[in-house]
Amino acid sequence: MPISFRKHEEFFTFHDPMQDGKLIDRKTEIRFDPLTGETSRIIFDPGAPFIPKDYSKIAKETEGGKCPFCAENVSKITPRFPDELVEGGRFYGNEAIVFPNLFPYSKHNAVVRMSNQHYVKLEEFTEELIANSFKAAHQYIEKVLEFDDQTEYVSINWNYLPPSGGSILHPHIHVLASERPTNYQSAITTNSHSFCEKEGVNFLTSLVSEERNLGERWIGEQGSISWLHSYAPKSHYDFIGVSEAAAFEEIRSENYKDLAKSMLRFFLYFKKQGVESFNAVLHIPVKKHAAEQVHFRLVPRMTIGMLETSDMNVFNFLQGEPLSVKTPETVAKEASTFFTEGK
């Protein structure tokens, strides 16, 4: 078996005051990512609830004239692309409007304003809204690749609501394109190529096959996308969607519809779990290669307990060690029910 699921267990012995001073061994599980070897830690779940927050009040305070993405402002105060890239300076796709990021993160960085509505709750998103936004991003990527043949790395990124780092409530996604990779793009590309050279197969498609057979972290399929939970998660949840498309040239409108349908299923699960926010990235190889595959990474973000504590801490940011109080196998089993027929 070319894919290895490795873990290391450690036990901490102490007297637990919650069990009348009983001497116990509490386990920490260190898991190794089957592709990169990076570690994540599955820790004891203290049972602190994820507390969803209603942003309706702050939405009222920030909408309309105060929001650069609302209808009265979006065509007036957002930047425009050069006319040689797109006539008129912006791309349009129904409610979606694509324009440059005023403070770019990359050589090419577009923002896609997703909807006319300022605050869209999870249950208010529609398949059309999500799919059209990603298709509008696709238009921009297509033009960038025509305009700049040095572009090698492309991604579509989504920060939803403040816990995710989203600085504007109005729903939007970021499109990044550059000749230089992010750390994630570098790691996934380098290790995928090494795996393919050694094993003679594509890592992600092999992972899908292996996880489907094991059934432990398998979630389900939505059209052209296979869904599973990461073995060594980046956070308390970490969903991976592997597309049938290997590169940008193979992505069709139906692929974005399948992604949108998948997102709506996950949103139902999030609502049940008390999760309201998330980070997501669609990684898109520019050129087709046997080692690479279009894939989606979806990591919910949340606050914990009455203090609304962040789900990220020193371990994530300075130690580079993701923590999860949820076991991937438990999460996958729960989420898979939303991918069964009739749900």
KOLPAFI-403779 format. One record per residue (C-alpha): residue number from 1; x, y, z; residue in three letters. Coordinates in steps of 0.02 Angstrom, whole numbers, plus 50000, padded with zeros to 5 digits. Layout:
residues N
 volo    px    py    pz zaro
  NUM     X     Y     Z  ALA
...
END
This chain:
residues 343
 volo    px    py    pz zaro
    1 50000 50000 50000  MET
    2 50086 50162 49943  PRO
    3 49987 50275 50061  ILE
    4 50031 50259 50245  SER
    5 49923 50322 50390  PHE
    6 50047 50342 50534  ARG
    7 50015 50400 50711  LYS
    8 50104 50408 50878  HIS
    9 50014 50401 51045  GLU
   10 50074 50486 51204  GLU
   11 49997 50472 51377  PHE
   12 50000 50598 51519  PHE
   13 49968 50527 51694  THR
   14 49886 50635 51828  PHE
   15 49749 50639 51961  HIS
   16 49588 50705 51883  ASP
   17 49485 50817 51999  PRO
   18 49335 50792 51884  MET
   19 49340 50606 51929  GLN
   20 49364 50623 52118  ASP
   21 49553 50626 52103  GLY
   22 49563 50463 52006  LYS
   23 49734 50429 51928  LEU
   24 49709 50428 51740  ILE
   25 49809 50419 51579  ASP
   26 49751 50548 51452  ARG
   27 49801 50520 51272  LYS
   28 49870 50641 51143  THR
   29 49877 50571 50967  GLU
   30 50007 50638 50846  ILE
   31 49960 50604 50666  ARG
   32 50073 50618 50514  PHE
   33 50003 50686 50352  ASP
   34 50015 50542 50227  PRO
   35 50085 50656 50091  LEU
   36 50193 50789 50177  THR
   37 50235 50704 50342  GLY
   38 50179 50861 50436  GLU
   39 50104 50824 50606  THR
   40 49937 50867 50687  SER
   41 49880 50829 50863  ARG
   42 49714 50753 50912  ILE
   43 49684 50808 51091  ILE
   44 49557 50770 51225  PHE
   45 49389 50854 51191  ASP
   46 49345 50959 51346  PRO
   47 49166 50974 51286  GLY
   48 49165 51163 51270  ALA
   49 49030 51207 51143  PRO
   50 49058 51300 50981  PHE
   51 48953 51458 51002  ILE
   52 48877 51528 50841  PRO
   53 48853 51715 50833  LYS
   54 48716 51811 50744  ASP
   55 48791 51953 50642  TYR
   56 48622 52030 50598  SER
   57 48648 52183 50708  LYS
   58 48823 52222 50646  ILE
   59 48761 52190 50469  ALA
   60 48637 52331 50488  LYS
   61 48776 52445 50551  GLU
   62 48894 52406 50407  THR
   63 48782 52387 50254  GLU
   64 48736 52509 50117  GLY
   65 48839 52667 50106  GLY
   66 48964 52600 50233  LYS
   67 49007 52445 50132  CYS
   68 49117 52454 49975  PRO
   69 49034 52296 49906  PHE
   70 48853 52351 49921  CYS
   71 48761 52404 49764  ALA
   72 48777 52593 49789  GLU
   73 48967 52582 49805  ASN
   74 49035 52431 49714  VAL
   75 49041 52511 49541  SER
   76 49099 52679 49607  LYS
   77 49237 52651 49732  ILE
   78 49311 52480 49695  THR
   79 49467 52473 49583  PRO
   80 49461 52425 49398  ARG
   81 49573 52312 49294  PHE
   82 49666 52384 49145  PRO
   83 49556 52384 48990  ASP
   84 49679 52270 48900  GLU
   85 49635 52135 49027  LEU
   86 49446 52164 49021  VAL
   87 49351 52304 48935  GLU
   88 49268 52413 49066  GLY
   89 49385 52356 49203  GLY
   90 49276 52224 49288  ARG
   91 49208 52049 49258  PHE
   92 49024 52011 49290  TYR
   93 48926 51851 49322  GLY
   94 48746 51883 49377  ASN
   95 48766 51957 49552  GLU
   96 48953 51921 49555  ALA
   97 49069 52066 49515  ILE
   98 49257 52041 49496  VAL
   99 49380 52183 49527  PHE
  100 49561 52205 49588  PRO
  101 49605 52191 49771  ASN
  102 49657 52366 49826  LEU
  103 49795 52291 49935  PHE
  104 49849 52134 49840  PRO
  105 49919 51975 49918  TYR
  106 49991 51915 49753  SER
  107 50049 51970 49580  LYS
  108 49869 51946 49522  HIS
  109 49734 51963 49654  ASN
  110 49551 51986 49614  ALA
  111 49405 52003 49733  VAL
  112 49238 51927 49685  VAL
  113 49091 52016 49767  ARG
  114 48972 51868 49775  MET
  115 48799 51940 49803  SER
  116 48693 52096 49810  ASN
  117 48642 52049 49988  GLN
  118 48761 52120 50119  HIS
  119 48747 51981 50249  TYR
  120 48712 51806 50185  VAL
  121 48686 51677 50321  LYS
  122 48741 51497 50289  LEU
  123 48561 51442 50261  GLU
  124 48533 51583 50136  GLU
  125 48669 51533 50013  PHE
  126 48607 51452 49853  THR
  127 48688 51339 49726  GLU
  128 48675 51476 49595  GLU
  129 48755 51608 49706  LEU
  130 48907 51502 49747  ILE
  131 48928 51426 49573  ALA
  132 48911 51593 49484  ASN
  133 49041 51672 49598  SER
  134 49168 51536 49561  PHE
  135 49128 51544 49375  LYS
  136 49159 51731 49379  ALA
  137 49327 51696 49463  ALA
  138 49361 51571 49324  HIS
  139 49338 51709 49194  GLN
  140 49470 51813 49280  TYR
  141 49593 51667 49292  ILE
  142 49568 51631 49107  GLU
  143 49615 51809 49062  LYS
  144 49765 51812 49179  VAL
  145 49835 51653 49101  LEU
  146 49816 51731 48928  GLU
  147 49892 51894 48987  PHE
  148 50037 51826 49092  ASP
  149 50118 51663 49035  ASP
  150 50232 51665 49189  GLN
  151 50085 51619 49302  THR
  152 50107 51445 49376  GLU
  153 50004 51445 49536  TYR
  154 49818 51484 49550  VAL
  155 49692 51472 49691  SER
  156 49519 51534 49738  ILE
  157 49506 51575 49924  ASN
  158 49358 51608 50038  TRP
  159 49357 51686 50213  ASN
  160 49178 51684 50277  TYR
  161 49135 51797 50425  LEU
  162 49253 51874 50554  PRO
  163 49312 51714 50642  PRO
  164 49391 51663 50476  SER
  165 49487 51827 50460  GLY
  166 49358 51903 50344  GLY
  167 49371 52092 50363  SER
  168 49212 52135 50266  ILE
  169 49045 52053 50309  LEU
  170 48982 52061 50130  HIS
  171 49020 51888 50054  PRO
  172 49170 51886 49939  HIS
  173 49309 51772 49880  ILE
  174 49490 51805 49831  HIS
  175 49575 51743 49673  VAL
  176 49765 51730 49681  LEU
  177 49880 51697 49534  ALA
  178 50069 51707 49535  SER
  179 50232 51634 49471  GLU
  180 50277 51599 49653  ARG
  181 50185 51472 49763  PRO
  182 50117 51491 49937  THR
  183 50189 51371 50066  ASN
  184 50038 51257 50043  TYR
  185 50052 51258 49855  GLN
  186 50238 51222 49866  SER
  187 50213 51078 49988  ALA
  188 50069 50996 49895  ILE
  189 50155 51013 49726  THR
  190 50329 50957 49779  THR
  191 50268 50808 49880  ASN
  192 50139 50756 49751  SER
  193 50273 50751 49617  HIS
  194 50389 50652 49730  SER
  195 50250 50528 49771  PHE
  196 50206 50507 49587  CYS
  197 50388 50478 49538  GLU
  198 50409 50348 49675  LYS
  199 50242 50258 49665  GLU
  200 50191 50292 49485  GLY
  201 50017 50355 49534  VAL
  202 49930 50517 49578  ASN
  203 49925 50544 49768  PHE
  204 49755 50627 49782  LEU
  205 49661 50506 49669  THR
  206 49747 50362 49760  SER
  207 49697 50439 49927  LEU
  208 49515 50446 49870  VAL
  209 49521 50262 49822  SER
  210 49604 50212 49985  GLU
  211 49488 50314 50096  GLU
  212 49334 50251 50004  ARG
  213 49390 50072 50034  ASN
  214 49433 50102 50218  LEU
  215 49273 50199 50252  GLY
  216 49345 50278 50409  GLU
  217 49360 50457 50346  ARG
  218 49258 50440 50187  TRP
  219 49113 50564 50172  ILE
  220 49039 50542 49999  GLY
  221 49029 50606 49822  GLU
  222 48942 50752 49741  GLN
  223 48950 50732 49553  GLY
  224 49131 50758 49501  SER
  225 49198 50786 49678  ILE
  226 49249 50653 49806  SER
  227 49246 50708 49988  TRP
  228 49344 50644 50137  LEU
  229 49410 50709 50302  HIS
  230 49597 50739 50320  SER
  231 49690 50606 50419  TYR
  232 49802 50740 50498  ALA
  233 49683 50889 50505  PRO
  234 49732 51072 50498  LYS
  235 49602 51112 50633  SER
  236 49453 51037 50724  HIS
  237 49377 50997 50555  TYR
  238 49467 50981 50388  ASP
  239 49372 50924 50233  PHE
  240 49458 50882 50069  ILE
  241 49364 50878 49903  GLY
  242 49458 50798 49758  VAL
  243 49395 50845 49586  SER
  244 49396 50738 49430  GLU
  245 49480 50886 49345  ALA
  246 49670 50879 49345  ALA
  247 49703 51060 49292  ALA
  248 49621 51225 49249  PHE
  249 49590 51176 49069  GLU
  250 49481 51030 49125  GLU
  251 49367 51129 49241  ILE
  252 49191 51148 49173  ARG
  253 49035 51239 49233  SER
  254 48969 51075 49306  GLU
  255 49121 51062 49420  ASN
  256 49076 51227 49502  TYR
  257 48895 51171 49519  LYS
  258 48953 51012 49605  ASP
  259 49061 51116 49722  LEU
  260 48914 51230 49762  ALA
  261 48800 51082 49798  LYS
  262 48934 51010 49912  SER
  263 48951 51173 50006  MET
  264 48765 51179 50041  LEU
  265 48775 51003 50115  ARG
  266 48920 51055 50227  PHE
  267 48826 51212 50280  PHE
  268 48685 51103 50345  LEU
  269 48812 51005 50445  TYR
  270 48894 51165 50509  PHE
  271 48728 51232 50573  LYS
  272 48700 51071 50670  LYS
  273 48875 51083 50747  GLN
  274 48861 51266 50798  GLY
  275 48987 51320 50665  VAL
  276 48958 51481 50571  GLU
  277 49124 51526 50489  SER
  278 49255 51444 50380  PHE
  279 49411 51459 50273  ASN
  280 49415 51373 50104  ALA
  281 49533 51359 49957  VAL
  282 49515 51286 49783  LEU
  283 49689 51236 49727  HIS
  284 49701 51237 49537  ILE
  285 49854 51170 49444  PRO
  286 49884 51279 49292  VAL
  287 49959 51143 49182  LYS
  288 49902 50962 49177  LYS
  289 50025 50841 49257  HIS
  290 50004 50660 49311  ALA
  291 50050 50707 49490  ALA
  292 49926 50849 49514  GLU
  293 49739 50868 49541  GLN
  294 49615 51009 49569  VAL
  295 49557 50999 49750  HIS
  296 49462 51096 49881  PHE
  297 49507 51118 50065  ARG
  298 49370 51171 50186  LEU
  299 49412 51211 50368  VAL
  300 49273 51279 50480  PRO
  301 49320 51418 50600  ARG
  302 49235 51446 50766  MET
  303 49243 51524 50937  THR
  304 49241 51414 51092  ILE
  305 49144 51437 51254  GLY
  306 49075 51592 51339  MET
  307 49234 51692 51311  LEU
  308 49218 51665 51122  GLU
  309 49397 51600 51124  THR
  310 49482 51585 50955  SER
  311 49505 51409 50888  ASP
  312 49685 51453 50843  MET
  313 49827 51477 50969  ASN
  314 50015 51472 50989  VAL
  315 50025 51292 50932  PHE
  316 49948 51332 50763  ASN
  317 50039 51494 50727  PHE
  318 50209 51483 50811  LEU
  319 50235 51296 50835  GLN
  320 50160 51256 50665  GLY
  321 50062 51114 50746  GLU
  322 49874 51106 50712  PRO
  323 49763 51045 50853  LEU
  324 49596 50957 50843  SER
  325 49476 50909 50981  VAL
  326 49377 50810 50853  LYS
  327 49435 50644 50785  THR
  328 49429 50640 50594  PRO
  329 49336 50475 50598  GLU
  330 49196 50545 50706  THR
  331 49178 50703 50601  VAL
  332 49176 50604 50438  ALA
  333 49040 50490 50503  LYS
  334 48933 50639 50556  GLU
  335 48960 50737 50395  ALA
  336 48931 50588 50282  SER
  337 48747 50584 50331  THR
  338 48724 50748 50238  PHE
  339 48791 50669 50079  PHE
  340 48671 50522 50079  THR
  341 48528 50525 49957  GLU
  342 48376 50623 50012  GLY
  343 48468 50738 50132  LYS
END
